[in-house]
Every structure is written in C-alpha cells, then in structure tokens.
Amino acid sequence: MQIEAMSFASQALDLYDVFDCISIAGYIKKEFDSKYGNGWQCVVGSNFGCFFTHSKGTFIYFTLERLKFLIFKGAS
C-alpha cells in the first residue's frame, strides 16, 4: 500500500502542476477509494498540521519532491 501511495503521488505530479495540491490530493484519494474502498482522505502540501483518528494500518506519510503526503482512512 505504501509503494502504491508513492506511485499514485508520482502519477498525480505528472498530471498536475506541483502547486495544485487540491487536484493532486483528489487524484490520490480517488485511486485509494477505488482500490481499497471508500473513506480515504488525502492531504498534500508543504506545510500543514492535522489531528484525526484513523483505522489501524491505514496511515501513510511521506515526502516526494518538495511536497508532503498524508493518506489515511478515517475511523470513528
């Protein structure tokens, strides 16, 4: 899943401008929802904070080029 996350991020960067973080995040979320079921969230940017609850085994955080990527599936 982590390798696919980086692959989807790379694909999104090929499709969208590096400053279009909303489109990049939307692309990754759509791919994860399609492959692993609905409920995925994606945050992309160079400076952000967050606070959330996620399902076990569904938290991925990495840096690619100059952007940071946070992908997780929400939990209640």
PQR file with spaces between the fields and no chain letter, atoms N, CA, C, O and H, PARSE charges and radii, in Angstrom:
ATOM       1  N    MET     1       0.825   -1.182    0.000 -0.4000 1.5000
ATOM       2  CA   MET     1       0.000    0.000    0.000 -0.0000 2.0000
ATOM       3  C    MET     1       0.878    1.258    0.000  0.5500 1.7000
ATOM       4  O    MET     1       0.558    2.236   -0.675 -0.5500 1.4000
ATOM       5  N    GLN     2       1.968    1.234    0.745 -0.4000 1.5000
ATOM       6  CA   GLN     2       2.864    2.392    0.783 -0.0000 2.0000
ATOM       7  C    GLN     2       3.510    2.637   -0.577  0.5500 1.7000
ATOM       8  O    GLN     2       3.635    3.780   -1.018 -0.5500 1.4000
ATOM       9  H    GLN     2       2.228    0.439    1.293  0.4000 1.0000
ATOM      10  N    ILE     3       3.910    1.576   -1.225 -0.4000 1.5000
ATOM      11  CA   ILE     3       4.528    1.714   -2.554 -0.0000 2.0000
ATOM      12  C    ILE     3       3.514    2.268   -3.546  0.5500 1.7000
ATOM      13  O    ILE     3       3.845    3.125   -4.365 -0.5500 1.4000
ATOM      14  H    ILE     3       3.809    0.648   -0.868  0.4000 1.0000
ATOM      15  N    GLU     4       2.273    1.777   -3.474 -0.4000 1.5000
ATOM      16  CA   GLU     4       1.231    2.287   -4.365 -0.0000 2.0000
ATOM      17  C    GLU     4       0.927    3.749   -4.076  0.5500 1.7000
ATOM      18  O    GLU     4       0.652    4.516   -4.999 -0.5500 1.4000
ATOM      19  H    GLU     4       2.003    1.080   -2.809  0.4000 1.0000
ATOM      20  N    ALA     5       0.971    4.144   -2.815 -0.4000 1.5000
ATOM      21  CA   ALA     5       0.741    5.542   -2.457 -0.0000 2.0000
ATOM      22  C    ALA     5       1.769    6.436   -3.141  0.5500 1.7000
ATOM      23  O    ALA     5       1.423    7.481   -3.693 -0.5500 1.4000
ATOM      24  H    ALA     5       1.194    3.521   -2.065  0.4000 1.0000
ATOM      25  N    MET     6       3.012    6.029   -3.102 -0.4000 1.5000
ATOM      26  CA   MET     6       4.066    6.815   -3.749 -0.0000 2.0000
ATOM      27  C    MET     6       3.905    6.798   -5.265  0.5500 1.7000
ATOM      28  O    MET     6       4.173    7.799   -5.930 -0.5500 1.4000
ATOM      29  H    MET     6       3.293    5.180   -2.654  0.4000 1.0000
ATOM      30  N    SER     7       3.475    5.681   -5.808 -0.4000 1.5000
ATOM      31  CA   SER     7       3.235    5.587   -7.246 -0.0000 2.0000
ATOM      32  C    SER     7       2.095    6.505   -7.673  0.5500 1.7000
ATOM      33  O    SER     7       2.208    7.218   -8.671 -0.5500 1.4000
ATOM      34  H    SER     7       3.257    4.868   -5.268  0.4000 1.0000
ATOM      35  N    PHE     8       0.984    6.489   -6.911 -0.4000 1.5000
ATOM      36  CA   PHE     8      -0.140    7.376   -7.221 -0.0000 2.0000
ATOM      37  C    PHE     8       0.277    8.842   -7.105  0.5500 1.7000
ATOM      38  O    PHE     8      -0.140    9.671   -7.913 -0.5500 1.4000
ATOM      39  H    PHE     8       0.892    5.910   -6.101  0.4000 1.0000
ATOM      40  N    ALA     9       1.096    9.162   -6.106 -0.4000 1.5000
ATOM      41  CA   ALA     9       1.579   10.534   -5.943 -0.0000 2.0000
ATOM      42  C    ALA     9       2.430   10.947   -7.138  0.5500 1.7000
ATOM      43  O    ALA     9       2.302   12.064   -7.639 -0.5500 1.4000
ATOM      44  H    ALA     9       1.434    8.488   -5.450  0.4000 1.0000
ATOM      45  N    SER    10       3.288   10.058   -7.587 -0.4000 1.5000
ATOM      46  CA   SER    10       4.127   10.341   -8.751 -0.0000 2.0000
ATOM      47  C    SER    10       3.284   10.554  -10.007  0.5500 1.7000
ATOM      48  O    SER    10       3.550   11.462  -10.795 -0.5500 1.4000
ATOM      49  H    SER    10       3.393    9.151   -7.179  0.4000 1.0000
ATOM      50  N    GLN    11       2.269    9.712  -10.187 -0.4000 1.5000
ATOM      51  CA   GLN    11       1.356    9.870  -11.325 -0.0000 2.0000
ATOM      52  C    GLN    11       0.644   11.211  -11.261  0.5500 1.7000
ATOM      53  O    GLN    11       0.512   11.899  -12.273 -0.5500 1.4000
ATOM      54  H    GLN    11       2.053    8.974   -9.548  0.4000 1.0000
ATOM      55  N    ALA    12       0.181   11.585  -10.060 -0.4000 1.5000
ATOM      56  CA   ALA    12      -0.521   12.859   -9.892 -0.0000 2.0000
ATOM      57  C    ALA    12       0.395   14.036  -10.214  0.5500 1.7000
ATOM      58  O    ALA    12      -0.042   15.022  -10.808 -0.5500 1.4000
ATOM      59  H    ALA    12       0.287   11.026   -9.237  0.4000 1.0000
ATOM      60  N    LEU    13       1.657   13.933   -9.825 -0.4000 1.5000
ATOM      61  CA   LEU    13       2.603   15.011  -10.124 -0.0000 2.0000
ATOM      62  C    LEU    13       2.893   15.111  -11.619  0.5500 1.7000
ATOM      63  O    LEU    13       3.228   16.186  -12.116 -0.5500 1.4000
ATOM      64  H    LEU    13       2.011   13.132   -9.342  0.4000 1.0000
ATOM      65  N    ASP    14       2.768   14.006  -12.330 -0.4000 1.5000
ATOM      66  CA   ASP    14       2.912   14.045  -13.787 -0.0000 2.0000
ATOM      67  C    ASP    14       1.706   14.717  -14.446  0.5500 1.7000
ATOM      68  O    ASP    14       1.834   15.337  -15.502 -0.5500 1.4000
ATOM      69  H    ASP    14       2.496   13.132  -11.926  0.4000 1.0000
ATOM      70  N    LEU    15       0.538   14.589  -13.817 -0.4000 1.5000
ATOM      71  CA   LEU    15      -0.700   15.122  -14.391 -0.0000 2.0000
ATOM      72  C    LEU    15      -0.981   16.572  -14.015  0.5500 1.7000
ATOM      73  O    LEU    15      -1.567   17.315  -14.802 -0.5500 1.4000
ATOM      74  H    LEU    15       0.435   14.086  -12.959  0.4000 1.0000
ATOM      75  N    TYR    16      -0.569   16.977  -12.822 -0.4000 1.5000
ATOM      76  CA   TYR    16      -0.925   18.297  -12.295 -0.0000 2.0000
ATOM      77  C    TYR    16       0.311   19.107  -11.932  0.5500 1.7000
ATOM      78  O    TYR    16       1.379   18.557  -11.661 -0.5500 1.4000
ATOM      79  H    TYR    16      -0.093   16.373  -12.182  0.4000 1.0000
ATOM      80  N    ASP    17       0.148   20.400  -11.932 -0.4000 1.5000
ATOM      81  CA   ASP    17       1.206   21.308  -11.511 -0.0000 2.0000
ATOM      82  C    ASP    17       1.518   21.048  -10.034  0.5500 1.7000
ATOM      83  O    ASP    17       0.608   20.746   -9.261 -0.5500 1.4000
ATOM      84  H    ASP    17      -0.719   20.848  -12.152  0.4000 1.0000
ATOM      85  N    VAL    18       2.758   21.156   -9.640 -0.4000 1.5000
ATOM      86  CA   VAL    18       3.189   20.868   -8.272 -0.0000 2.0000
ATOM      87  C    VAL    18       2.493   21.775   -7.260  0.5500 1.7000
ATOM      88  O    VAL    18       2.409   21.427   -6.082 -0.5500 1.4000
ATOM      89  H    VAL    18       3.497   21.401  -10.267  0.4000 1.0000
ATOM      90  N    PHE    19       1.995   22.924   -7.695 -0.4000 1.5000
ATOM      91  CA   PHE    19       1.302   23.850   -6.800 -0.0000 2.0000
ATOM      92  C    PHE    19      -0.195   23.557   -6.693  0.5500 1.7000
ATOM      93  O    PHE    19      -0.880   24.170   -5.874 -0.5500 1.4000
ATOM      94  H    PHE    19       2.064   23.207   -8.652  0.4000 1.0000
ATOM      95  N    ASP    20      -0.711   22.641   -7.495 -0.4000 1.5000
ATOM      96  CA   ASP    20      -2.130   22.294   -7.494 -0.0000 2.0000
ATOM      97  C    ASP    20      -2.379   21.143   -6.515  0.5500 1.7000
ATOM      98  O    ASP    20      -2.749   20.040   -6.916 -0.5500 1.4000
ATOM      99  H    ASP    20      -0.154   22.143   -8.160  0.4000 1.0000
ATOM     100  N    CYS    21      -2.172   21.419   -5.238 -0.4000 1.5000
ATOM     101  CA   CYS    21      -2.241   20.383   -4.202 -0.0000 2.0000
ATOM     102  C    CYS    21      -3.634   19.774   -4.084  0.5500 1.7000
ATOM     103  O    CYS    21      -3.760   18.591   -3.764 -0.5500 1.4000
ATOM     104  H    CYS    21      -1.872   22.316   -4.912  0.4000 1.0000
ATOM     105  N    ILE    22      -4.676   20.553   -4.333 -0.4000 1.5000
ATOM     106  CA   ILE    22      -6.038   20.032   -4.231 -0.0000 2.0000
ATOM     107  C    ILE    22      -6.276   18.952   -5.285  0.5500 1.7000
ATOM     108  O    ILE    22      -6.829   17.899   -4.969 -0.5500 1.4000
ATOM     109  H    ILE    22      -4.573   21.513   -4.592  0.4000 1.0000
ATOM     110  N    SER    23      -5.871   19.193   -6.520 -0.4000 1.5000
ATOM     111  CA   SER    23      -6.046   18.197   -7.575 -0.0000 2.0000
ATOM     112  C    SER    23      -5.190   16.964   -7.329  0.5500 1.7000
ATOM     113  O    SER    23      -5.630   15.844   -7.587 -0.5500 1.4000
ATOM     114  H    SER    23      -5.421   20.048   -6.777  0.4000 1.0000
ATOM     115  N    ILE    24      -3.982   17.155   -6.836 -0.4000 1.5000
ATOM     116  CA   ILE    24      -3.097   16.031   -6.529 -0.0000 2.0000
ATOM     117  C    ILE    24      -3.720   15.166   -5.436  0.5500 1.7000
ATOM     118  O    ILE    24      -3.766   13.943   -5.563 -0.5500 1.4000
ATOM     119  H    ILE    24      -3.625   18.065   -6.627  0.4000 1.0000
ATOM     120  N    ALA    25      -4.194   15.792   -4.373 -0.4000 1.5000
ATOM     121  CA   ALA    25      -4.828   15.057   -3.275 -0.0000 2.0000
ATOM     122  C    ALA    25      -6.088   14.342   -3.756  0.5500 1.7000
ATOM     123  O    ALA    25      -6.334   13.196   -3.380 -0.5500 1.4000
ATOM     124  H    ALA    25      -4.157   16.786   -4.270  0.4000 1.0000
ATOM     125  N    GLY    26      -6.885   15.013   -4.585 -0.4000 1.5000
ATOM     126  CA   GLY    26      -8.099   14.403   -5.113 -0.0000 2.0000
ATOM     127  C    GLY    26      -7.808   13.171   -5.948  0.5500 1.7000
ATOM     128  O    GLY    26      -8.521   12.171   -5.865 -0.5500 1.4000
ATOM     129  H    GLY    26      -6.685   15.944   -4.890  0.4000 1.0000
ATOM     130  N    TYR    27      -6.759   13.245   -6.753 -0.4000 1.5000
ATOM     131  CA   TYR    27      -6.367   12.098   -7.583 -0.0000 2.0000
ATOM     132  C    TYR    27      -5.993   10.896   -6.705  0.5500 1.7000
ATOM     133  O    TYR    27      -6.447    9.777   -6.945 -0.5500 1.4000
ATOM     134  H    TYR    27      -6.179   14.057   -6.820  0.4000 1.0000
ATOM     135  N    ILE    28      -5.167   11.139   -5.694 -0.4000 1.5000
ATOM     136  CA   ILE    28      -4.722   10.054   -4.823 -0.0000 2.0000
ATOM     137  C    ILE    28      -5.906    9.467   -4.054  0.5500 1.7000
ATOM     138  O    ILE    28      -6.028    8.246   -3.948 -0.5500 1.4000
ATOM     139  H    ILE    28      -4.798   12.047   -5.498  0.4000 1.0000
ATOM     140  N    LYS    29      -6.774   10.319   -3.519 -0.4000 1.5000
ATOM     141  CA   LYS    29      -7.955    9.843   -2.794 -0.0000 2.0000
ATOM     142  C    LYS    29      -8.826    8.973   -3.689  0.5500 1.7000
ATOM     143  O    LYS    29      -9.285    7.912   -3.266 -0.5500 1.4000
ATOM     144  H    LYS    29      -6.675   11.310   -3.605  0.4000 1.0000
ATOM     145  N    LYS    30      -9.057    9.412   -4.923 -0.4000 1.5000
ATOM     146  CA   LYS    30      -9.887    8.651   -5.855 -0.0000 2.0000
ATOM     147  C    LYS    30      -9.278    7.280   -6.121  0.5500 1.7000
ATOM     148  O    LYS    30      -9.996    6.281   -6.155 -0.5500 1.4000
ATOM     149  H    LYS    30      -8.684   10.274   -5.267  0.4000 1.0000
ATOM     150  N    GLU    31      -7.974    7.222   -6.309 -0.4000 1.5000
ATOM     151  CA   GLU    31      -7.301    5.953   -6.565 -0.0000 2.0000
ATOM     152  C    GLU    31      -7.398    5.016   -5.357  0.5500 1.7000
ATOM     153  O    GLU    31      -7.647    3.821   -5.517 -0.5500 1.4000
ATOM     154  H    GLU    31      -7.390    8.033   -6.282  0.4000 1.0000
ATOM     155  N    PHE    32      -7.203    5.556   -4.154 -0.4000 1.5000
ATOM     156  CA   PHE    32      -7.300    4.725   -2.952 -0.0000 2.0000
ATOM     157  C    PHE    32      -8.729    4.253   -2.723  0.5500 1.7000
ATOM     158  O    PHE    32      -8.947    3.088   -2.388 -0.5500 1.4000
ATOM     159  H    PHE    32      -7.001    6.526   -4.024  0.4000 1.0000
ATOM     160  N    ASP    33      -9.712    5.145   -2.901 -0.4000 1.5000
ATOM     161  CA   ASP    33     -11.113    4.738   -2.755 -0.0000 2.0000
ATOM     162  C    ASP    33     -11.450    3.619   -3.731  0.5500 1.7000
ATOM     163  O    ASP    33     -12.154    2.674   -3.376 -0.5500 1.4000
ATOM     164  H    ASP    33      -9.535    6.091   -3.174  0.4000 1.0000
ATOM     165  N    SER    34     -10.956    3.722   -4.946 -0.4000 1.5000
ATOM     166  CA   SER    34     -11.236    2.724   -5.977 -0.0000 2.0000
ATOM     167  C    SER    34     -10.598    1.377   -5.634  0.5500 1.7000
ATOM     168  O    SER    34     -11.219    0.328   -5.808 -0.5500 1.4000
ATOM     169  H    SER    34     -10.385    4.491   -5.235  0.4000 1.0000
ATOM     170  N    LYS    35      -9.371    1.411   -5.154 -0.4000 1.5000
ATOM     171  CA   LYS    35      -8.630    0.171   -4.903 -0.0000 2.0000
ATOM     172  C    LYS    35      -8.934   -0.451   -3.537  0.5500 1.7000
ATOM     173  O    LYS    35      -8.993   -1.675   -3.414 -0.5500 1.4000
ATOM     174  H    LYS    35      -8.867    2.262   -5.013  0.4000 1.0000
ATOM     175  N    TYR    36      -9.129    0.392   -2.504 -0.4000 1.5000
ATOM     176  CA   TYR    36      -9.246   -0.113   -1.138 -0.0000 2.0000
ATOM     177  C    TYR    36     -10.587    0.198   -0.460  0.5500 1.7000
ATOM     178  O    TYR    36     -10.725   -0.008    0.746 -0.5500 1.4000
ATOM     179  H    TYR    36      -9.081    1.386   -2.604  0.4000 1.0000
ATOM     180  N    GLY    37     -11.557    0.682   -1.202 -0.4000 1.5000
ATOM     181  CA   GLY    37     -12.864    1.006   -0.626 -0.0000 2.0000
ATOM     182  C    GLY    37     -12.950    2.461   -0.198  0.5500 1.7000
ATOM     183  O    GLY    37     -11.931    3.116    0.024 -0.5500 1.4000
ATOM     184  H    GLY    37     -11.446    0.850   -2.182  0.4000 1.0000
ATOM     185  N    ASN    38     -14.159    2.954   -0.086 -0.4000 1.5000
ATOM     186  CA   ASN    38     -14.391    4.370    0.236 -0.0000 2.0000
ATOM     187  C    ASN    38     -13.943    4.723    1.647  0.5500 1.7000
ATOM     188  O    ASN    38     -13.810    3.857    2.511 -0.5500 1.4000
ATOM     189  H    ASN    38     -14.986    2.423   -0.267  0.4000 1.0000
ATOM     190  N    GLY    39     -13.718    5.999    1.858 -0.4000 1.5000
ATOM     191  CA   GLY    39     -13.395    6.512    3.185 -0.0000 2.0000
ATOM     192  C    GLY    39     -11.980    7.041    3.338  0.5500 1.7000
ATOM     193  O    GLY    39     -11.605    7.470    4.429 -0.5500 1.4000
ATOM     194  H    GLY    39     -13.826    6.703    1.156  0.4000 1.0000
ATOM     195  N    TRP    40     -11.190    7.022    2.281 -0.4000 1.5000
ATOM     196  CA   TRP    40      -9.813    7.509    2.353 -0.0000 2.0000
ATOM     197  C    TRP    40      -9.782    9.026    2.306  0.5500 1.7000
ATOM     198  O    TRP    40     -10.633    9.664    1.687 -0.5500 1.4000
ATOM     199  H    TRP    40     -11.496    6.673    1.395  0.4000 1.0000
ATOM     200  N    GLN    41      -8.786    9.589    2.972 -0.4000 1.5000
ATOM     201  CA   GLN    41      -8.562   11.031    2.980 -0.0000 2.0000
ATOM     202  C    GLN    41      -7.111   11.270    2.564  0.5500 1.7000
ATOM     203  O    GLN    41      -6.231   10.448    2.822 -0.5500 1.4000
ATOM     204  H    GLN    41      -8.094    9.071    3.475  0.4000 1.0000
ATOM     205  N    CYS    42      -6.884   12.401    1.920 -0.4000 1.5000
ATOM     206  CA   CYS    42      -5.526   12.715    1.476 -0.0000 2.0000
ATOM     207  C    CYS    42      -5.264   14.200    1.673  0.5500 1.7000
ATOM     208  O    CYS    42      -6.081   15.044    1.302 -0.5500 1.4000
ATOM     209  H    CYS    42      -7.599   13.068    1.710  0.4000 1.0000
ATOM     210  N    VAL    43      -4.116   14.506    2.262 -0.4000 1.5000
ATOM     211  CA   VAL    43      -3.678   15.884    2.449 -0.0000 2.0000
ATOM     212  C    VAL    43      -2.332   16.015    1.757  0.5500 1.7000
ATOM     213  O    VAL    43      -1.441   15.189    1.956 -0.5500 1.4000
ATOM     214  H    VAL    43      -3.453   13.821    2.563  0.4000 1.0000
ATOM     215  N    VAL    44      -2.185   17.060    0.941 -0.4000 1.5000
ATOM     216  CA   VAL    44      -0.935   17.292    0.218 -0.0000 2.0000
ATOM     217  C    VAL    44      -0.540   18.748    0.394  0.5500 1.7000
ATOM     218  O    VAL    44      -1.377   19.641    0.267 -0.5500 1.4000
ATOM     219  H    VAL    44      -2.909   17.731    0.779  0.4000 1.0000
ATOM     220  N    GLY    45       0.725   18.991    0.685 -0.4000 1.5000
ATOM     221  CA   GLY    45       1.209   20.361    0.801 -0.0000 2.0000
ATOM     222  C    GLY    45       2.621   20.385    1.341  0.5500 1.7000
ATOM     223  O    GLY    45       3.249   19.348    1.555 -0.5500 1.4000
ATOM     224  H    GLY    45       1.406   18.266    0.789  0.4000 1.0000
ATOM     225  N    SER    46       3.104   21.597    1.554 -0.4000 1.5000
ATOM     226  CA   SER    46       4.460   21.728    2.074 -0.0000 2.0000
ATOM     227  C    SER    46       4.466   22.131    3.545  0.5500 1.7000
ATOM     228  O    SER    46       5.498   22.047    4.210 -0.5500 1.4000
ATOM     229  H    SER    46       2.594   22.440    1.381  0.4000 1.0000
ATOM     230  N    ASN    47       3.308   22.572    4.056 -0.4000 1.5000
ATOM     231  CA   ASN    47       3.235   22.994    5.445 -0.0000 2.0000
ATOM     232  C    ASN    47       1.794   22.854    5.918  0.5500 1.7000
ATOM     233  O    ASN    47       0.935   23.649    5.537 -0.5500 1.4000
ATOM     234  H    ASN    47       2.469   22.641    3.516  0.4000 1.0000
ATOM     235  N    PHE    48       1.527   21.862    6.736 -0.4000 1.5000
ATOM     236  CA   PHE    48       0.181   21.686    7.267 -0.0000 2.0000
ATOM     237  C    PHE    48       0.244   20.958    8.606  0.5500 1.7000
ATOM     238  O    PHE    48       1.202   20.244    8.900 -0.5500 1.4000
ATOM     239  H    PHE    48       2.224   21.216    7.046  0.4000 1.0000
ATOM     240  N    GLY    49      -0.776   21.153    9.391 -0.4000 1.5000
ATOM     241  CA   GLY    49      -0.938   20.433   10.641 -0.0000 2.0000
ATOM     242  C    GLY    49      -2.236   19.653   10.567  0.5500 1.7000
ATOM     243  O    GLY    49      -3.105   19.971    9.754 -0.5500 1.4000
ATOM     244  H    GLY    49      -1.555   21.734    9.153  0.4000 1.0000
ATOM     245  N    CYS    50      -2.377   18.653   11.391 -0.4000 1.5000
ATOM     246  CA   CYS    50      -3.600   17.864   11.351 -0.0000 2.0000
ATOM     247  C    CYS    50      -3.807   17.159   12.681  0.5500 1.7000
ATOM     248  O    CYS    50      -2.878   16.995   13.472 -0.5500 1.4000
ATOM     249  H    CYS    50      -1.672   18.395   12.051  0.4000 1.0000
ATOM     250  N    PHE    51      -5.039   16.750   12.906 -0.4000 1.5000
ATOM     251  CA   PHE    51      -5.409   15.979   14.080 -0.0000 2.0000
ATOM     252  C    PHE    51      -6.587   15.123   13.679  0.5500 1.7000
ATOM     253  O    PHE    51      -7.627   15.658   13.294 -0.5500 1.4000
ATOM     254  H    PHE    51      -5.794   16.884   12.263  0.4000 1.0000
ATOM     255  N    PHE    52      -6.458   13.795   13.758 -0.4000 1.5000
ATOM     256  CA   PHE    52      -7.519   12.908   13.295 -0.0000 2.0000
ATOM     257  C    PHE    52      -7.366   11.531   13.918  0.5500 1.7000
ATOM     258  O    PHE    52      -6.343   11.213   14.524 -0.5500 1.4000
ATOM     259  H    PHE    52      -5.614   13.360   14.071  0.4000 1.0000
ATOM     260  N    THR    53      -8.398   10.727   13.757 -0.4000 1.5000
ATOM     261  CA   THR    53      -8.375    9.327   14.166 -0.0000 2.0000
ATOM     262  C    THR    53      -8.417    8.487   12.906  0.5500 1.7000
ATOM     263  O    THR    53      -9.233    8.743   12.020 -0.5500 1.4000
ATOM     264  H    THR    53      -9.229   10.986   13.265  0.4000 1.0000
ATOM     265  N    HIS    54      -7.554    7.487   12.809 -0.4000 1.5000
ATOM     266  CA   HIS    54      -7.507    6.654   11.607 -0.0000 2.0000
ATOM     267  C    HIS    54      -7.656    5.187   11.974  0.5500 1.7000
ATOM     268  O    HIS    54      -7.386    4.781   13.104 -0.5500 1.4000
ATOM     269  H    HIS    54      -6.891    7.279   13.528  0.4000 1.0000
ATOM     270  N    SER    55      -8.086    4.409   11.005 -0.4000 1.5000
ATOM     271  CA   SER    55      -8.188    2.965   11.186 -0.0000 2.0000
ATOM     272  C    SER    55      -6.785    2.362   11.238  0.5500 1.7000
ATOM     273  O    SER    55      -5.876    2.834   10.554 -0.5500 1.4000
ATOM     274  H    SER    55      -8.306    4.739   10.087  0.4000 1.0000
ATOM     275  N    LYS    56      -6.613    1.334   12.039 -0.4000 1.5000
ATOM     276  CA   LYS    56      -5.313    0.677   12.188 -0.0000 2.0000
ATOM     277  C    LYS    56      -4.781    0.212   10.830  0.5500 1.7000
ATOM     278  O    LYS    56      -5.504   -0.397   10.042 -0.5500 1.4000
ATOM     279  H    LYS    56      -7.351    0.951   12.595  0.4000 1.0000
ATOM     280  N    GLY    57      -3.522    0.505   10.576 -0.4000 1.5000
ATOM     281  CA   GLY    57      -2.875    0.063    9.348 -0.0000 2.0000
ATOM     282  C    GLY    57      -3.220    0.892    8.120  0.5500 1.7000
ATOM     283  O    GLY    57      -2.983    0.454    6.995 -0.5500 1.4000
ATOM     284  H    GLY    57      -2.935    1.000   11.216  0.4000 1.0000
ATOM     285  N    THR    58      -3.780    2.093    8.320 -0.4000 1.5000
ATOM     286  CA   THR    58      -4.192    2.902    7.162 -0.0000 2.0000
ATOM     287  C    THR    58      -3.613    4.308    7.205  0.5500 1.7000
ATOM     288  O    THR    58      -4.232    5.241    6.693 -0.5500 1.4000
ATOM     289  H    THR    58      -3.972    2.449    9.235  0.4000 1.0000
ATOM     290  N    PHE    59      -2.457    4.478    7.795 -0.4000 1.5000
ATOM     291  CA   PHE    59      -1.808    5.788    7.885 -0.0000 2.0000
ATOM     292  C    PHE    59      -0.520    5.753    7.085  0.5500 1.7000
ATOM     293  O    PHE    59       0.365    4.941    7.354 -0.5500 1.4000
ATOM     294  H    PHE    59      -1.954    3.721    8.211  0.4000 1.0000
ATOM     295  N    ILE    60      -0.416    6.630    6.106 -0.4000 1.5000
ATOM     296  CA   ILE    60       0.783    6.694    5.270 -0.0000 2.0000
ATOM     297  C    ILE    60       1.215    8.153    5.193  0.5500 1.7000
ATOM     298  O    ILE    60       0.403    9.023    4.879 -0.5500 1.4000
ATOM     299  H    ILE    60      -1.135    7.290    5.886  0.4000 1.0000
ATOM     300  N    TYR    61       2.483    8.427    5.478 -0.4000 1.5000
ATOM     301  CA   TYR    61       3.028    9.786    5.405 -0.0000 2.0000
ATOM     302  C    TYR    61       4.393    9.702    4.751  0.5500 1.7000
ATOM     303  O    TYR    61       5.242    8.911    5.161 -0.5500 1.4000
ATOM     304  H    TYR    61       3.143    7.721    5.733  0.4000 1.0000
ATOM     305  N    PHE    62       4.602   10.529    3.722 -0.4000 1.5000
ATOM     306  CA   PHE    62       5.889   10.524    3.030 -0.0000 2.0000
ATOM     307  C    PHE    62       6.097   11.855    2.318  0.5500 1.7000
ATOM     308  O    PHE    62       5.168   12.650    2.178 -0.5500 1.4000
ATOM     309  H    PHE    62       3.912   11.172    3.388  0.4000 1.0000
ATOM     310  N    THR    63       7.313   12.082    1.877 -0.4000 1.5000
ATOM     311  CA   THR    63       7.682   13.272    1.124 -0.0000 2.0000
ATOM     312  C    THR    63       8.125   12.837   -0.264  0.5500 1.7000
ATOM     313  O    THR    63       8.857   11.859   -0.421 -0.5500 1.4000
ATOM     314  H    THR    63       8.068   11.436    1.991  0.4000 1.0000
ATOM     315  N    LEU    64       7.670   13.578   -1.264 -0.4000 1.5000
ATOM     316  CA   LEU    64       8.062   13.326   -2.643 -0.0000 2.0000
ATOM     317  C    LEU    64       8.295   14.683   -3.288  0.5500 1.7000
ATOM     318  O    LEU    64       7.423   15.552   -3.272 -0.5500 1.4000
ATOM     319  H    LEU    64       7.076   14.372   -1.136  0.4000 1.0000
ATOM     320  N    GLU    65       9.487   14.851   -3.856 -0.4000 1.5000
ATOM     321  CA   GLU    65       9.924   16.145   -4.335 -0.0000 2.0000
ATOM     322  C    GLU    65       9.841   17.113   -3.159  0.5500 1.7000
ATOM     323  O    GLU    65      10.442   16.848   -2.117 -0.5500 1.4000
ATOM     324  H    GLU    65      10.195   14.145   -3.869  0.4000 1.0000
ATOM     325  N    ARG    66       9.120   18.221   -3.288 -0.4000 1.5000
ATOM     326  CA   ARG    66       9.064   19.163   -2.159 -0.0000 2.0000
ATOM     327  C    ARG    66       7.724   19.141   -1.434  0.5500 1.7000
ATOM     328  O    ARG    66       7.455   20.005   -0.599 -0.5500 1.4000
ATOM     329  H    ARG    66       8.632   18.436   -4.134  0.4000 1.0000
ATOM     330  N    LEU    67       6.892   18.168   -1.746 -0.4000 1.5000
ATOM     331  CA   LEU    67       5.581   18.063   -1.121 -0.0000 2.0000
ATOM     332  C    LEU    67       5.530   16.929   -0.100  0.5500 1.7000
ATOM     333  O    LEU    67       6.235   15.927   -0.221 -0.5500 1.4000
ATOM     334  H    LEU    67       7.110   17.467   -2.424  0.4000 1.0000
ATOM     335  N    LYS    68       4.693   17.112    0.890 -0.4000 1.5000
ATOM     336  CA   LYS    68       4.435   16.080    1.882 -0.0000 2.0000
ATOM     337  C    LYS    68       3.045   15.505    1.616  0.5500 1.7000
ATOM     338  O    LYS    68       2.123   16.229    1.240 -0.5500 1.4000
ATOM     339  H    LYS    68       4.120   17.926    0.988  0.4000 1.0000
ATOM     340  N    PHE    69       2.908   14.199    1.815 -0.4000 1.5000
ATOM     341  CA   PHE    69       1.670   13.485    1.530 -0.0000 2.0000
ATOM     342  C    PHE    69       1.215   12.743    2.776  0.5500 1.7000
ATOM     343  O    PHE    69       1.991   12.013    3.393 -0.5500 1.4000
ATOM     344  H    PHE    69       3.657   13.610    2.121  0.4000 1.0000
ATOM     345  N    LEU    70      -0.050   12.935    3.145 -0.4000 1.5000
ATOM     346  CA   LEU    70      -0.658   12.251    4.261 -0.0000 2.0000
ATOM     347  C    LEU    70      -1.913   11.562    3.753  0.5500 1.7000
ATOM     348  O    LEU    70      -2.831   12.218    3.260 -0.5500 1.4000
ATOM     349  H    LEU    70      -0.680   13.529    2.644  0.4000 1.0000
ATOM     350  N    ILE    71      -1.953   10.239    3.871 -0.4000 1.5000
ATOM     351  CA   ILE    71      -3.089    9.454    3.387 -0.0000 2.0000
ATOM     352  C    ILE    71      -3.550    8.580    4.550  0.5500 1.7000
ATOM     353  O    ILE    71      -2.740    7.929    5.211 -0.5500 1.4000
ATOM     354  H    ILE    71      -1.207    9.706    4.271  0.4000 1.0000
ATOM     355  N    PHE    72      -4.857    8.573    4.791 -0.4000 1.5000
ATOM     356  CA   PHE    72      -5.376    7.758    5.881 -0.0000 2.0000
ATOM     357  C    PHE    72      -6.843    7.437    5.629  0.5500 1.7000
ATOM     358  O    PHE    72      -7.526    8.119    4.864 -0.5500 1.4000
ATOM     359  H    PHE    72      -5.515    9.102    4.254  0.4000 1.0000
ATOM     360  N    LYS    73      -7.307    6.390    6.286 -0.4000 1.5000
ATOM     361  CA   LYS    73      -8.715    6.036    6.253 -0.0000 2.0000
ATOM     362  C    LYS    73      -9.289    6.375    7.608  0.5500 1.7000
ATOM     363  O    LYS    73      -8.800    5.900    8.633 -0.5500 1.4000
ATOM     364  H    LYS    73      -6.752    5.836    6.907  0.4000 1.0000
ATOM     365  N    GLY    74     -10.325    7.192    7.618 -0.4000 1.5000
ATOM     366  CA   GLY    74     -10.908    7.671    8.868 -0.0000 2.0000
ATOM     367  C    GLY    74     -11.528    6.573    9.699  0.5500 1.7000
ATOM     368  O    GLY    74     -11.932    5.530    9.186 -0.5500 1.4000
ATOM     369  H    GLY    74     -10.723    7.577    6.786  0.4000 1.0000
ATOM     370  N    ALA    75     -11.595    6.831   11.006 -0.4000 1.5000
ATOM     371  CA   ALA    75     -12.235    5.910   11.948 -0.0000 2.0000
ATOM     372  C    ALA    75     -13.067    6.720   12.923  0.5500 1.7000
ATOM     373  O    ALA    75     -12.781    7.892   13.163 -0.5500 1.4000
ATOM     374  H    ALA    75     -11.267    7.679   11.423  0.4000 1.0000
ATOM     375  N    SER    76     -14.081    6.112   13.476 -0.4000 1.5000
ATOM     376  CA   SER    76     -14.906    6.839   14.454 -0.0000 2.0000
ATOM     377  C    SER    76     -14.510    6.474   15.866  0.5500 1.7000
ATOM     378  O    SER    76     -15.093    6.986   16.822 -0.5500 1.4000
ATOM     379  H    SER    76     -14.313    5.159   13.281  0.4000 1.0000
